């Protein structure tokens, strides 16, 4: 249903032109997303994980058209998302995909009541008006565990979990097929996270939704995902079914991420923190961008960038795995 083909997104973070001219500094460009390709089947959840700054949220915004790619394309059921959004069919396509943001308070208009927030997509797309719109808003709120009394409240009158439920209700207003969830529970308490995650799983089962789920919490990913993609410095380094990735991670970076998770079962497994620091994205290392932190790196890793290849049922970009050195 969803496909990304070689997505590239760069951000120019240079100082103003005159300041650069006077100080003789070159332009500075961050490659936030560097050639990412992925596929999501209908009704399934692909989770993207990785350290902060690896480009997960940028991919989320690219997939729903909030950013335009510098190269590559994103597709929904055979439609080029960015080309379609710029044309007469753009509104119809927007109905089919929505986004749930990380901070529910920042993504809700503080001057609007809940009734106006949830009704906005209905009115914008001409799906309901007047009493029909209000009845639909009440139905949406009840569907996410809120009630009709909440219609007249402002966002600041809710808890964090309730605000995220309002965000989910707004995202569901247009009956979308594809939802991008950008760390929807990271700003919530653990008990509230469980409630919101259970709600999202139930909604997916009831509505047949397809999710792109962005997170850095591996426990959350293990609960909600069908497939997991691991990102490092703007690139996908491994994509595998959830059970396979957690049971037998292949890429050294994936192993380091999983090895850093505390062993709550007290099995005696040594806890290995992730070694080193993420390189400066303004000047990434040559070859494999992970090689300065990788225990398996050799001369080829330092000079040649690995491409994503299918190896034993998983998509992976690693010379060591390709050569059997892992």
N, C-alpha and C positions, 0 to 999 in steps of 0.2 A: 504493500500500500504506500509506504513512504520510502523514498530513496534520496540519498545525497551522492553526488558524483563530483569528486575532486574539488570540494568547496575550499576556497581561499578567501581570507579576510585580513586586510592590513589596516592598521590605524596609524595615522601620522601624528606623532606627539612632539613634533619639532617646536622650538621656540619661534616667535614671529620672525618673518623674513628679515627685517631690518636688524633685529637683535642678533640673528645668526650671522648676518653680513659683518657687523661690527666686531663680533667675537670670533669670527672665522670658524664657526662650528657647522658641521654638516647636518643635513636633515636626518631625523630619527624616525624610523618606522618599525612598528611592532607587528610581527606576523602572528596574529592571535589564533588564526586557523590556517593550517598549511597543508592543503590537499587531503581533506577528510572525505571518505566515502563510507556509506553505511546503508543498510536496508532494515525495514521493520515490517513484518507481516501483519496483516489485519488482525486486530484483537489481541496483539501481544505487546509486551513492554520491553523496550531496550533501555537499560540504565547506563549512563556514562559516569565514570568515576575518575578521579585523579586529584592531584594536589591543587590548591588554590592558584589561579592564574594560568591554568593549562588550556583554557579556551572552551570549557564546557558551556558556560552561559552564552558565549558568542555563537556557538552552534545552535543553541536553543533559539536565539533571536533570528538567526539566518533561516531556520526551518519554518518560521511563521511569517517571514517577510519584514520583520522589524529592522533588519540590516539587509543591505544588498551585497552580494558577494563580489569580490574583485575578479574571481574566476570560478569556474565550476557552476553547478546548478543543483536545485532541490526539486523533487517531483512528488506529487500527490496523485495517485491513481492515473499516472501517465500525463498529468498536466504539469508543465513547468511553472512552479509556484510564483517566481518573481516576474516572469513574463505575463502570466495570467493576471496577477494583482494589478499590473499597470494597464490592463485592458478593460473592456466592458464587462467581462465575467469576473472581475476582481471581488465584488461584493459577495457573489455566490460562493466563491472559493473561501473567503474569510469566514463564512458561516460554518464551514466544514472543519476549521481548525482554530483552536483557542490556546491561551497560555495562562498558567497559574504561576505567579511570581513568588520570589523568595520571601519578601517582607510584606505581609498582608496590610500593614498599616500604611506603608508608602504607596501601595498600589491602589488604595481606595481613596476617593475624593473625601477629605475630612469635612467638607461643607455640605455634602449630600447625605440624605437619609438612605437607609438600606433599600427602601422601595425604589428610589431613583437610581441607585447604583445597579441593582439587579435588572431593572426595567430598561436601562439604556440600550443594551443589545437588541432587545425586542423592538423598541421604537426605531432604532437606527436601521434595522433590516426590514422593518415593516411587517413583523411577525404577529404583533398584537397591539391593540390600542385600548385606551380607556379601561373599562371594567374587566375586559378580557386580559389586558396586560397585568392588572393587579392580581387577578385570580391566578395567572401563570406565575407571578412572583411568589405568591403564597405557596404554590405547589413546589416551586424550586427550593424555597427555604425549608419546607418540611422534608424534602428529599435529602437535605444535608444535615438534618437534625436540629433545625431551628423552628420557630413557630411564627404565627401571624402577628403576635405582639411585638416582634422585632422589627416590623416594617418601619415604624416611626423613629427608630433609634439611629444615632450617628455612629460611625466606626469607633470613636474613642470610648463608647459605652460598652464595648465588648471586650472579652479576653482575647489573647492572641489566637487561641484555637478557634474561637467563634468567628473572629475576623477572617481566618483562613477559610472557614466554611462559607462565609459570604462570598469570598473570592471564587470558590469552587462553584457556588450557585450561579454567579455571574458568568463564569466560563461555560456552564452547561446551558445557558439560556437559549443559545441558537441551535441546540441539539447537534453539537459537533461530533465528528468521527475521530478526530486526532487531537490529543491534548499534549502540550509540552509543559512539563512540570519542572520548574527551575528551583530546585532545593525547597520544596513547599513546606517542609517540616523543620528546617534547620534553625529557625528562630523560635521554636516552640519547646516547652518542657517535654520531658520524655513521655510522661503519661498522656499528654495531649497529642504528641506525635503518633502514638499508637492509635488513638481515636481517629485522627485524620487519615492515617494510612489504611485502617480498616474501612473507612468510608470510601476511599479511592478504589480499593480492591472490590468492594461491593458494587460501586457504580460501574466499574469496568465489566464485571460479570453481567450486570443488568442491562447495560446499554451497548455492549460490544465495542467499547472504546479501545483505541490504540494509543499507547503512551510512549513518549520520549521522556525519561525520568532522569533528571540531573541531580547528582548527590555526591558528597564525599564521605558519607556514612555507610560503611560496608554492611552493617547489620540491617539498615533500612533497605539497601539494594538487595540483600539476600532474601528479604521478605517479599518485595514487590516485583522483582524483575523476572523475565523469562530468559533474556540474554543480557550479557554485560560487555560493555566496551570500555577499555582502559585508555585514557589519554595522557600524553606527556608532551608538554611544550608545543601545543597546537596540533599534534598528530595522534592518530589512533595507533596504538602499539599492539593491541590484542582485542579481539572480539570472539566470545565463545558462549555457548549455553551456560546458564548460571551454575548448574550442578557440576559441569566439567571444569569451569574456571575455579570454583572454590575447592574442588577436590584435587585438581592437578593443574595449578597455574604454570604456564610455560615461560612467559616473558620474565626476565629478571626483575623488571620494575613491578610487575604484578605480584611476584613472589615477595618482594620487599614490602609492598603495601599490606598484603595479607599477614606477613610475618610480624608487622608492627601492631597487629590487633591483640589486646590483652587476652590471655588464656583464662577465661572465667571458669572453665571446667576443671582447672588445676590438673591438667594431664601431664605436667612436667615439661611441656614443650618450651624451648628457649624462646624468649621474646626478643626479636631482633628489630631495633628501630631502623627506619629508613635512613640510609647513609647519605651524607653530603647535603648540598643545597641545590635547588633548581638553578640552572644557569641563567644568566641575564638574557631575557628574550630579545633585547636589542642587538645582542651579538651572540647568537647561539653557536655552540661548538660545531666544527665540521663533522661530516660523517653522521653516525648515529648520535642524536642529541643526548642520549642517556649514557654514552660511553664513559664520561668522567666519573660516574657513580657506579658503573657496572663491574662486578667481579669477573665477568666472562669476556670483557672487552679485549680485542687484539688489534693488530695493525689495520685489518680490513674495516673494523668498526670505527676506527678513528678517521678513516678517509672516505668511506663509501656509505651513503645513506641507504638503509634497508627499505625495501618496498614491501607493502602488505601482500602476503601470499597465503594460500590455503595449504595448511600442513596438518594432516591427521584430523580433519574436521573443524579446525579453528582458523581464524584469520589472524595472522601475526606478522609483525615486522621486526625480525631479529636475525642477524647473521648466525649467532651461536645456535639458535634452535634449528635454523635451516641446515647448518653443517653438522648437527648432532653433538655439539659441544656442551649442551646443557645437561 
